[in-house]
Amino acid sequence: MIELVHLEKRYENAVPLADVNATINDGEVISIIGPSGTGKSTLIRCIDMLERPTGGKIILDGENICDPGYDVIKACRKIGMVFQSFNLFGHLNVIENIMQAQIDILKRPKSEAYDTGIELLRRVGLANKEKNYPDELSGGQKQRVAIARTLAMDPEVILFDEPTSALDPTMVGEVQSVIRDLTNTGKTMLIVTHELNFARAISNRVFYMDQGGIYEEGTPEQIFENPQRDLTRRFIQKLKVLELTIEDQNYDFAGVGTEIDRYCMRNDMSSRTKYRIRLAFEELTSNILKPVLDHVPVLIRIEYSEQGDNAEVTALYGGDRFDPTENKDDLSYNVLNSTVSSFTYQYDPEAEHANTIRIRI
């Protein structure tokens, strides 16, 4: 079992890990997803002690491997890493690459290291490549050799750092197939990946990383079908977001209209979707919410999903309860309600913005 306790990693100009807390149970297969630059690779490099954390603890089998007196070689024997760039030794052939660490670190006899390597090459489908050198292999074959090399050390935990990101798309499947097979071995696995369908298929838990930590975690069903937090939802649904704050009646509505047009063009929206977004914004700000703009600013959030050419316009504002859906005779409300998929209102006096209008397009 691995416990991460207030783990942090700081650089002079960046903080990829601000406060990471998690328990990783034996035998779990966890996919780590999120936008670029959110600390995914840094996290597993810290677990493998390739990067030394600047704060917090990593507790492996009851021992804090971040302690100054801890023998890092002990952790290396328990944790294996598969890199996105393979990291094979170019001057050694395939079987020698797999044998080297067994001999140097595990002190295995050469004959045993050789037999182990041959068996693992069979397992990853490369039994006939033992005497080839890395530059004679395809990218997918190199990665399968790298996986075999990691397995040869018989680690308790295997960390994968974007194992398919450096591959030609035609080779991704062969590596994914090997990793999928490993999920049946009972080994603990953490996989940093941008292949969301793959993550969903092989994991029993998913970490979504953002804002310096594990922003949301859950089962694949929870994360991919019903994410609870905004940034997770935007990432999973590939939402393109535009946020605008309308301060008062003197706001530059003409200028923001141009900004909305650019947003729509940038995301290659259909004319229908673009028209309805503009209509929703103009009717909301110019007519429906005019009484509100005399008192409080309104946050307008436009979210567009490439999946199905769908969009949602949300208006959030504070103050007293103001429900435009109660005025069924209002022309602007009726125009929007008859044009869009849905127009709903919600009031929550405990929320930062008590009033919420949500228009689905």
N, C-alpha and C positions, 0 to 999 in steps of 0.2 A: 504494500500500500504506500502511496505517496501523498503527503499533505503539503500544500502550499499555504504558508501563513504570512500574510502581509508582504508578499514578495514584491520587490521593486528593483528596477534597473534604470539608472539615470546616466545620461551622457551630458556633456557640457551644453549642448544645444537641443536636446530632446529627452523625453521621458517616455519610452515605449511601455514600461510597466510601472504603474504608480501604486497599485495596491491589489495584488492578485491573491485570492483565497479560494482553495478548492481541495477536495478530497478525491483521489483517483484510486478506485478499488481494484484489487487483483482481478485480472481477467477482463476488465472493461476495455471496450474499443471506443475511443473518443475522437471525434473529428473536431478540428479547430478551424473555424471559418471567420471571415470578416474582411473588410476593405484592406488594401495595401497600407502598410505603415502603422498598423494597430498593435504590433508587438507579438504576432503569432509565432514567427520564427525565433524571435528573442526569447520567448517563453520556453520553448523546448530546448534551445541552446543553453539556457540557464539550468534546466533540469539535468542536462547532460554535463554541466559544468564547463562547457566550451566558452560560456560567458559567465563571469562571476557576478552574482547579484550584488547590488549596492545596499540592500536592506531585506529584512525578512528571513524566513526559514524555508528550506526544502527538507522535509522529513521523509527519509526512505527507510522502511523497515525499522522505524523507531529511532533512527539516528539523524541528526541535522547535518547534512552533507556540506552546509555552508560554514560550519564551525572551522576556525583556522587550523585546528589540529587534526581535522578529519583527513584520512588517507583517500584522496580522490580516486586512486586506482581501484578501491573497493567498489565505488559507484560505477566505474567504467566496466567492471565485470558483470554488473547487474543490468546496466542500461546500454542499449545499442542504438546507433543513429544511422539513418539512411538519408543521404544528402540529395538535394535536387541536382547537383552537378557531378554526381557519381563518386568523385574523389578516389578513383582507382589509380594505382601506381603504373605509369606508362611503361616503365622498364621491366615490369614483371608480367608474365602471362597470367591467364585467368586463374588457374589453379594455384599459382604462387601468390596471387593477390588474396585468395581465400585462406591460404595456409599461414601467411606471415604473422598476423596478430595471434593466431592460435599458438604458434611457437614462441613468440616473444612475450606475450602476456599470460597465457594459460599454461605455458611450459609443456605443451603437448609434444610427444615425439613426432618426428616428421611423418612417419608412416600413418599414425593416427590422424594427424591433421590432413594428410592427403585423402585418406578414406572418407573423412567427414566432408571434405570439400567436394569429392566426386558424388557422394550421396546427395548433397544439397544442390549441386548442378543438375542432377536428374530431377530433383524436385521442382526447380524453376524452369525446366525445359531446355537446358543448355548442356546436356551430357556430352555432346560432341564438340564443345568449344574449350575444353580444358587447356589446350596448348596455344590458343589464339591470344594475341595481345589486344589491349583495349582499343587501339586505333583500327583494328580489323573488325570491330563490332558496331552494330547500329546503336542508337541511343537507348532503345528499349532493352536490348541485350545487355548493355553496360549497366543499366539500372537493376536488371535481374541478377547480374553478378554481384552488384553492391548489396543487394538484399541477401544473397547467399552468404556473402562475407560477414554480414551482421549476424545472421542466424548461426554461423559457425561458432560464435562466441557464446552461444546458448544463453542469451540475456533473458532476464525476467521481464524487462520492459523494452519495447521497441518504439523509437521515435522516428517519424517520417516527416521530413521538411520539404513540402511541395514535391513529392516524388515523381510527378508527371509533368511539371511545368516546363522542363527543358526539352521535352520530347516533341517530335513531329506528331500531329494528331493521329496518324495511322498507327503509332506505336503505343499510344496511351492505354489501349485496351489490354495489351499483353502484360503490362506492369500491374494494372488494376486487378487483373485476374489472379496474379500471384499474391497480392495483398489480401484479396478477398479470401483466398484459400487459407491464409495465415490466421484469419479471424476465428477459425475453427480449432486452433491449437491451444486456446486457453491463455495465451500470453497477453499481457497488458500492452495496449497499443494507443499511441497518440499520433494523430495524422493531421498535419497542417495541409489543407487542400483548398483549391479554388473550384474544384469539380463538385458542385453541390449535389447533383444526382448520385454521384459516387458516395459522397459523405452520408447521404440519406440511406443508401442501400446497405452500408457495411457497419454503421455505428449503432451502439446502444445508448450513446449520449453525445450531445453536441454542445461545444462552447462557441458562442458568438463573441468575438473580442472587439472592443471599441472603448474609447475614452480611458485608455491606460489600464484596462482590466477585463475580466470576464463580465461583459455587459449583460448577457442573458445566457442561461443554460437550461437544457431540458432534453427530453427524448427527441428523436428525429421528427416524430409526429408533431410534438409541441412546437418545435422551432420552425419547421418547414410549412406546417399547415395553420398554426395558430400562434404566431409570435406575439408576445405580450407588450413589448416595448417598441417605441417608434423607430429607433435606428435599426433594430433587427428587422422589423417589418419592411422598411425601405430597402434594406439590402436583399432580403429574400425575394421580395416582389419586384426587385430592380426598379424601384420608384425614382423618378427624377423630380426633385422638389424645388419649388420657388416660394420663398417667404417674403411677404411685404407687410410693412406696418403703416397703416393709414392713421396719421396723428390727428387730423381734424379736417374741416371742410376746405381748408386752403391747400390741401395736398396737391401735388402735381399729377393730376389724373392723366393728362395727355402723355406725360413722360413715362408713367408706369404702364400705360397701354402699349407703348413701344417696347418696353422691357418684356411684357407678356408675349408680344408677337415674336420677339427674338427667342424667348424660351420655347415657344411652340415650334418655331422653325428649326432650332437646334436639335430638338428631339423628333423631328420629322413626323409631326402629327398630321392626321387627316384633316381636311378642311372642316369636316363636321365637328370633330373634337375641338379644334382651334376656335371655331365660331361659338360653341357652347361654353367654353371656358371664358371667352371675352364677355359673352352675354351674362354669365353668372357673376363675374367680377363687377361689371358696370351696373347691373341692376342692384346688386348687394350694396355697393358703396355709394351709388348716386341716389338711390331711392329707398330701398328697404331699411338700411341701417342709418339713414340720415338723422333720425332723432338721437341715436347712440353717439354719433360723431360729434355732437355738441358737447359731450361730457367725457368720453373715454376713447383712447385709441383702439383700433381694431387690427388684430393680426390676421392676415389672409395667407393661407397656406394652400398652394396648388401642388398636387401630386399626380404624376402621370406614370402609368405602367405600360411598357411596351407589349406586355402580354395582353392581347385583346384590344389594344388601343383604348384603354379605360383611363378615366381621370376623376379626380375628386377635388372639389374646392371647399375648404373649411374656413369659416370665420369664427374667431375667438375674441371675446371681449368681456370685460369686467362689469362692475356696477350691478344695479338691480336687475331683476328678471325682466327680459324683454323678448317676447316670443312672437316673431312675425307671422308664424303659421296660424295664430289665433284670428288674424284679420283676413278672413277668406275673400273679402271683397277687394283687397288691394290688387291693383292691376299688375304691378311688378311681380308680386308673389305668384299670381295666377299664370303669368307669362312663363316664369321659370318652372313652376310646378308641372306645366303641361309640356315642357321642352326636355327636361332632364329625367334621369331614371328615378331619382328620389330626392326629396327635400325634407330634412328632419331637423328638429331642434331639441336641445337638451340643456337642462339647468342644474348645476351642481354648486351650491353656495360654498362648499369646502375647497373647490378647485381654484387654481391661480386665476384662470379665466372662467368665471362662473357660467357664462353663456356660450353655447357652441351651436353653430349652424353647419350642417354637413350636406353638401350637394354632390350627388353621384352622377357622373356624366357617361 
